[in-house]
Amino acid sequence: MSRPQIEILYFEGCPNYEPARALVERLARELDLEPEIELIEVADPEAAVALRFLGSPTVRVEGMDVEPGAEERHDFAFSCRIYRSDGGASEQPEESWVRDALLEAAK
């Protein structure tokens, strides 16, 4: 069974990181994966820059943000994250992004 490394970066008080974690865990079960999930609390704006934090929650699989194109972004911030896709804006990454990242990590 594959054990992809997943990081969920968040800040204390963020209401969105637990649903992101639940999404990751559900998709991993559906794909028969047992990921190693690490919750990383971002403490302040300086840590946000150091960790390349695009807002809470940030989900990374094998070190890569699940949002396509996120590697090119430099708007690091100690704030909530808004994910934008064809479906509109959301506080959670698209399910398809997380699934694709997990499948890629399982290869």
N, C-alpha and C positions, 0 to 999 in steps of 0.2 A: 504494500500500500504506500502510495506517495505521501510525503510529509512536507508540503510547501511551507516556506517561512512567510508568515503574514504579520505585518505591523499595522496597528491601528493607532494613529496619533490623535490625541485629543487634548482638551484642557478641562480642568476641574469645573464641574457645573454644566458642561455641554450636555444637552438632552439628546443629542443625535448619535453619539458614539455607540451606545448600547444597541440601538436598532441596526447600525452598520455591522456590529459584531454578530448579531443574530442573522443578518443576511449572509455574511461570510460563512457562518457555521451551517446554515441551512443548505447553501449551495454546495459546500464541501461534502455534506452527507449525501446529497443527491448524486454527486460525482464520485462517491465512494473514496473520498480523500480524508486524511487525518492531518490537517494543518497544525503547525505550531504557531499559535497566535500570541503575539506579544503586544500588550497595551503599553503605549508610551505616552506619559503625561508631559505635555509641553507647559513649562512653568511660567514663561514670560516672553515678551517680544524678542529679546535677544536669543532665547532658545528657539523661537519660531524661525528666525533667520538661519541659525546654525543647523537646524534640522530640515531646512527647506520645506517648511510647513505651510501648506496652502490653505489652512483653516481646518476646523474640527467638524467632522471627522475626516482624516486623510487615511485612505486604505492603500497599503503597498503590499504587493505580492512579489517575493524574491527581490525586494528592494526597489521595485518599479511601481509608481503610482498607477492605479487601475484606470484612471481617466486618460483616454487617448490625447496625446499632445501635452500632457502636464509637464513633461521633462523640460519643455521650452519655456515654461512660465517662471517668472521671478518675482511675483507679487506675494512674497511670503508675509504672513500676517498672523497675529495672535487674535483670531476672530473665528466666527462660525464660517463654515464653508458652504458655498452654493454651487451645486453641480448643474451645468447647463447641457442640455441635449435636445434632440429633435422633439422630445416629449415635454419640454419646458424646463423650468427650474425646480430643483429639489435639494433637500438637505442630505440626501443619500446618493451614493454613486448608482449608476444604472446597473441593474441586475446583470445585463448582458456583458458589461465591462468586467464585473467581478468574475463571472463564469468564464469568460475568455482568458482572463489572467490566470485563473486556477487551472484551466485546461493546458495552457502553455507551460505552466510550472510543473505539471504532472508528466510532461513528455520525457 
